[in-house]
Amino acid sequence: MFKFQEKRITPQARIVFLCGTKYGKKSESDKRNVLKKFLETDCRNIKALILEEHFSFGKVGGLLSYDDIFMNNLRDIEELSAAFADNIIIIHDSISTGAELAAFASNAMLESKICVLEPDSTGIEERKISAFLELAFFHEKTKIHRITYYPEVFPYHISKEHIEKHTRFAGNEITPLLGEKIKTFLGECDDLLDIKFRKAYFGRVDSSRNIISYSVEDDALKVNVSGQVLLYQVIDMMSLAEVRTEVRKPKKLYEHVDFVNKMYCQILRNSIEGSITEKVSEIRVYVKENKESQCESRKVVGYSLYMMQALGLIELKKVSGLCRISVEKEMEAYWDGMGGMLVEEADDALRGLLMDE
């Protein structure tokens, strides 16, 4: 019987979720492409995540489809991406990024992860942080990090009569001054996870990302876990030979998701049942950062597999309508860093047999 142990871990690489306006995958001037290149070449142990590079709604060549893992709500997708990430950098220069900022900044568990890059208002002759956003999220007690950068401005012709000012990083590079500010933000964020299990009394769930809160309600074990902890537990679970053997078999993708989710929920249940006196008939797993919509665990675990693919830890190979999951060599460094989080213990029946002998 496998169980997750309480464990202090420092992840092998920091996941930085990049948000911005409409993405130009092949554009050298796209600000997210420029920022990603800087993070992954000038900063240590960074994996920059741009959703549009990997995932899509519907069937788009070369991209994983959200539909295949039962995800059809953009809000849940962005909240889970933010929950899995160590940091969120929002390049804020439009109404759409303002909406992302408001969604993330209103979530207390995400607030300290956020860095907003905003263009200098003098150069573009416009304030991008509106009075509403300023009052709502940039008060003196805010944990949100805010960096002003000085962009190049160029005219964007929507029509003959309508010309807008668009921005790009100067020279399509992160300047040394801006780079140091971004590194300072990353350096101030704690990347240590000190995972612990705690009973939630009177329905009060501990909001710390490190704490796995559990309670028993209506014969069900209810577990609240942060996205980061869930992601790293699923990563560690992939070290089990029986899991790797099963996911290598060609199946429908949803069958792999169902298997991994069932294994994860069972191991999580094993980890907690010894600490409760009540008998439970089922386990319900919720991601703390996604508490309002409460995605079912199958969706969250499925998205964690997509996240591992984006990080280069696994490969989802599609063959004749079926899918195989293979583990990449880079995954081993993650397992080494989490050594001891997943342990095998003899179950009660086997323990009794051993004692009789």
N, C-alpha and C positions, 0 to 999 in steps of 0.2 A: 504494500500500500504506500503510495507516494504522498508526501505532504510538503507544503511550502513552509519554510522556517522563517522566523524573524531574522532579518539580515541587514547589515549596512553595506551598501554597494555604491560604487562610483561608476556610472555607465561608461562604456568604452568610448563613445562619441556623443557629443551634444547635438540634439536634433533642434534645428532652428527653422521654424515655419515662417515662410515669407509671403506676405500679403501685399497686393497692389492692384492697379487698374488692369484693364484687358491685356492679356499676356501675349507677347510676340515671341514664340518659341525660338525662331531662327534670327531674331533681331539682336544685333550686337548692342544696340542702344536701349533695349528694354532694361529698365532699372532693376528688375528682379534678377535678370541674367548677370548684370554687372555686379550686383551685390552678392549673388551666389558665388561667382568666381572669386571675389575678394575673400569671402568667408572660408571657402574650401582651400584656398592657396596661401592666404596670409594669416589665418588663425589656426590654432591647433585643435585637432580632433573635432571638427565640425562637419555635420551632414546637413546641408541646406535643403529644405523641402518646398518645392513649388508644385501644388496639386495638379495643375494643368499639364505638367510634363509627363505625368504617369496615368491619370485617371480621367474618365469622362462619363457623362450620361449617354446611354445608348451605345451603339457599336461604332467606334472610331478606330481605324486601323492603327495597331501598335500600342493602344492604350487599354488599360484594364477598365472594365465597365462597372460602375457602382451598382447597376441593376443586378449583376450576378451575385452580389452579396447582400441583396435585399435593402440597399440604401437608395432612397429616392427623395430625401429631404436635405437640401443644401445646408440648412442651419445645423442639422445633426452632423453632417460631414465636416463642416468647419469647426464646430465645437469639439468633435473627437480629435481632429487634427491638432487643435490647440491643446487638448488634454494630453495627447501623447507627446507633444513637444516639450523641450526644456525651455525654449524661448520663442517669442513671437515678435517678428519685426514687421511693422506696418508702414509701407511707404505711402503716406497719406497725401493725396492731391486730387481727390474727387469725391463726389457724393457717395459712390459705392464703397470706397475705403472708409469714409466716415461712418457708414452703416456697420462695417466690420469692427471698427474701433469701438463704437457704442455697444455692440453685442459682446465683445470680449471684455471691455472695461467694466461692464455691469456685472460681470461674474467675478466674485471676490477671489476665487481660487486661481484665476488667470491673471489678475491685475499685476502682480509682482513680476510676471514673465514678460510683460509687454514693453516694447520700445517703439515709439512713434518717430519716424523720420519725416519732418515737414519742411517744405521749401521756404526759404526766407521770403516774407511777405513783400518786402521792398522791391525785390527783383521781379516778382510776378504781378505786383500791384494788386494783390488779393490775399486776404487772410484765409487759410485753408482750415484752421481750427475755428469753427464757428463759436459764437457767444454761448450757444447752448452746450456744445461739447466742453468748452472752457469751464463753465459753471458746474456741469455735471461730473466731470472726470478729472479736471486738473486743479482741484483745490489743494490746499497746503498739505493735507494728509495723504495725498495720492501716492501710490507705489509705482505708478507708471513712469517709465523713463522717457524723456523727450529730448530729441536732438534736432537742431535746425541745420539744414545744409543749404549751400548756395549753388543753385542749378544753372545750367544753360537753358535759355528760353528760346523757343522757335515757334513760328506761326503754323497752325494746323488748319487747313482749308476744308471746312465741312461743305461749304457751297461758296458761290461768288460773294454772297452777302454775309455769310457767317464764318468768321475766322476766330479760332480760339488760340490761347497761348498754352502750349504744352511744354513739358520740362524733361530734361535728361541730366544725368550726372555729368559734370564738366569733363570733357574729353572721354566720356564713357568709361570713367574710372572712379574708384573711391579715393578721394584725395587723402594725403597723409593725416591731415587734421581730423577729417571725418572718420577715417579708419581708426584713429586712436580713441575717439569718442565711442565708437561701436565696441572696440575691444574693452574699454572701461566698463561699459554696460554688461558685457558678457562676463567679465571678471567679477562683478559685484553679485552675480546670481549664483546661488548655491546649487551645485550639481550632485551633491550627496543625497542618496535616498537611505533613510534609516527606517526600514519597513517593520511595522509592529501591528499586532492584532489587538483590538480593544472592543469590549462590549459596549453597545450603544444603549444607554439607560434612558427610559422615557422617550424613546424615538429621537434622541439628540445625536445626530451623526457628527463625529469629529471631522472638521473641515480640513485638517492637515493632509497634504498629499501623501505623507508617510504612513498614515494610520489606515488600516483596514478595519472598518467599523462593521459590527454584526449584531443582529438581534433576531429573536424568534417571534413571528407573528402569524397566527392562523395556521399552525403546523408547518410553516415555511421558514427556512433559514434565509434571512434577508441580509445581503452583504453589499456594502458601499465601498468601492475601491477607486483610487484615482487612476486616471488614464495611464500615467507613467508607470505606476506599479503594475497594472494589468499587462501593459505591453512587455515589460521585462520579465514578468512571470511566464507569459506565453513564449517569449524567446527562450527562457531557460527550459521550459517544457519540451521544446524541440530537440533538446539534448538526449531525450529518452529514445533508446533504440527502437522500441515498439511504436513510438509516434512517427519516427522517420520512416520506418518500414511501411507503415500504413499509408502515409501521405504520398509515398512514391508510387503507389498503385494508381493506374489510370481510372479516374472517376469524374463524375460531374463536380464542378467546383463547389456547389452547395453541399455535396456529400462530404467533401473535405472539411468545409466550415463546420458542418454538424458534428463531425468526429472530433475536431480540435476543441470545439465549444464544450462538448460532452466531457472530454478529458479534463479540460480546465475547470469546469464546474465541479467535477467529482474530486479532483485534487484539492480544490479550495474547500469543499465540504469536509474532506478528510482532515484538513488542517485545523478546522474549527470545532468539529463535533466533540472532541475530547474536552472542550472548555465549556460546554453547555450541558444542562441536565435534562432539557426537554427533548422529546423525540420529534424529528422533523421528517416530512414526507417529500420535500423538494427544496431546492435552493434557487433563489432569485438574486441575480447579480446586477448591480447598477454602477454606472460611472458617475462619480461625484460631480464632475464638471458639467455633466449632461442631465442634471437631476430633474429639470422641468419636463423635458420630453421623455426621459427615461427609456432610452433605446434598450431593446431586449439584448441579452448577452450575446446571442448568436450574431447580431449585426456588429457589435463591438469587437468580438473575437475575429469575425470575418475581416473587418477593417484593419485589425492589427496585423493580419497576414498581408494585406495590401501595403501596409506601412513597412513591413519587413522587406517586401519586394522593392519598394522605393529606396530603402536604405542599402540594398545590395546584399541582404543577408540570406534571402531565399530566392528561388526562381520558380515562377508559375509557368509551366510549359503546357501549352495547349496542343493536343494531338487528336485529330479526327473528332472534334467536339468534346473530348474529355480533357482532363487536366491532371498533371503530376506536379508535385511540389518537391523540389530538391534543395538541400541545404548547401549554401556556399561556404567556402573555406573561411571567409571573414567572420562567420558566426562563431567560430571557436574562440576568438578573443573575447567576445561577449560572455560566453560560458565561463571562461577562466575568471573573469571579473566578478561573476556571481556565484562562484564555487561555494556549495553548502546551502544555497537557498532552497534547493529541491532535494529532499532526502527520501529514502525508502525505509519504511518500518514494517515489521511483521504485524499483520492484523491480529485482532483479538483471538480468533480461532486458532491461527498458527501459533500465537504466543502461548496459548493454553497447551497445545500439543508439545511444544518445546519444554514447557515446565514439567509436564507429566513424565517426559523422558529423563 
